[in-house]
Amino acid sequence: MPFSPEDKEKYEIYSEVHLRSEKDLTDAEKITALNKKNRSKTIHLVVNIAIIIVFAFMFAAGLTTFANWFYYILFGVFALNLILIHLQKKQINSLIDYLNYKIERGF
């Protein structure tokens, strides 16, 4: 899949965001670092989902004395967190694809 000049700028920004201190690495080393970040984001997703499940169980069973509004805010924050982590994973995966493309084409 060919990448346009706008894509190159977008992926440079992604690289700066996700590889702050590691942006001087070679493309192959960047892919390795991005794969580690991707695994880390997956762990974050799993932990967030587990927390949501625990609080949902506590809410449904009435095991705490927190008010309903507290749970609504808590679920909203965690839902937003899940969405943002998912978007970061998409950016990391697309950056990995771009770097693989660069390696294959010899750029």
C-alpha positions as CSV (number, residue, x, y, z in Angstrom):
1,M,0.0,0.0,0.0
2,P,1.6,3.3,-1.0
3,F,1.8,6.1,1.5
4,S,1.2,9.7,0.6
5,P,3.3,12.7,1.8
6,E,0.5,13.5,4.3
7,D,0.8,10.0,5.6
8,K,4.5,10.4,6.1
9,E,3.9,13.6,8.2
10,K,1.2,11.7,10.2
11,Y,3.5,8.8,10.9
12,E,6.4,11.1,11.9
13,I,4.0,12.6,14.5
14,Y,3.0,9.2,15.7
15,S,6.7,8.3,16.0
16,E,7.4,11.3,18.1
17,V,4.5,10.6,20.3
18,H,5.0,6.9,20.9
19,L,8.8,6.8,20.7
20,R,9.8,9.9,22.5
21,S,13.2,8.9,23.7
22,E,13.7,6.1,21.2
23,K,13.1,8.1,18.0
24,D,16.8,7.9,17.0
25,L,16.6,4.2,16.5
26,T,16.7,2.3,13.2
27,D,13.3,1.4,11.7
28,A,13.7,-2.3,12.8
29,E,14.5,-1.2,16.4
30,K,11.5,1.1,16.3
31,I,9.3,-1.8,15.4
32,T,10.6,-3.8,18.3
33,A,10.0,-0.9,20.7
34,L,6.5,-0.4,19.3
35,N,5.7,-4.0,19.7
36,K,6.6,-3.7,23.4
37,K,4.4,-0.6,23.7
38,N,1.6,-2.5,21.9
39,R,1.8,-5.3,24.5
40,S,1.8,-2.8,27.3
41,K,-1.4,-1.2,25.9
42,T,-3.0,-4.6,25.6
43,I,-2.2,-5.2,29.3
44,H,-3.7,-1.7,30.1
45,L,-6.9,-2.7,28.2
46,V,-7.2,-6.0,30.1
47,V,-6.6,-4.3,33.5
48,N,-9.2,-1.6,32.7
49,I,-11.8,-4.2,31.6
50,A,-11.1,-6.1,34.8
51,I,-11.6,-3.0,36.9
52,I,-14.9,-2.2,35.1
53,I,-16.1,-5.8,35.7
54,V,-15.3,-5.6,39.4
55,F,-17.0,-2.3,39.9
56,A,-20.0,-3.4,37.8
57,F,-20.4,-6.4,40.1
58,M,-20.1,-4.3,43.2
59,F,-22.7,-1.9,41.8
60,A,-25.1,-4.7,40.7
61,A,-24.7,-6.6,44.0
62,G,-25.0,-3.4,46.2
63,L,-21.8,-4.3,48.1
64,T,-20.7,-0.7,48.7
65,T,-22.1,2.5,50.1
66,F,-21.2,4.7,47.1
67,A,-23.9,6.7,45.4
68,N,-25.1,5.7,41.9
69,W,-23.7,8.9,40.4
70,F,-20.2,7.8,41.6
71,Y,-20.5,4.6,39.6
72,Y,-21.8,6.5,36.5
73,I,-18.8,8.8,36.6
74,L,-16.4,5.9,37.3
75,F,-17.8,3.9,34.3
76,G,-17.6,7.0,32.1
77,V,-14.0,7.6,33.0
78,F,-13.0,4.0,32.4
79,A,-15.0,3.8,29.1
80,L,-13.1,7.0,27.9
81,N,-9.9,5.4,29.0
82,L,-10.7,2.2,27.0
83,I,-11.4,4.3,23.9
84,L,-8.2,6.2,24.2
85,I,-6.1,3.1,24.7
86,H,-7.7,1.5,21.7
87,L,-6.9,4.6,19.6
88,Q,-3.3,4.4,20.7
89,K,-3.1,0.8,19.8
90,K,-4.5,1.6,16.3
91,Q,-1.8,4.3,15.9
92,I,0.9,2.0,17.0
93,N,-0.2,-0.8,14.7
94,S,-0.5,1.6,11.7
95,L,3.0,3.0,12.5
96,I,4.4,-0.6,12.6
97,D,2.8,-1.2,9.2
98,Y,4.3,2.0,7.9
99,L,7.8,1.2,9.2
100,N,7.5,-2.3,7.7
101,Y,6.6,-0.8,4.4
102,K,9.6,1.6,4.6
103,I,11.9,-1.4,5.3
104,E,10.5,-3.4,2.4
105,R,10.8,-0.5,0.0
106,G,14.2,0.5,1.2
107,F,13.3,4.1,2.1
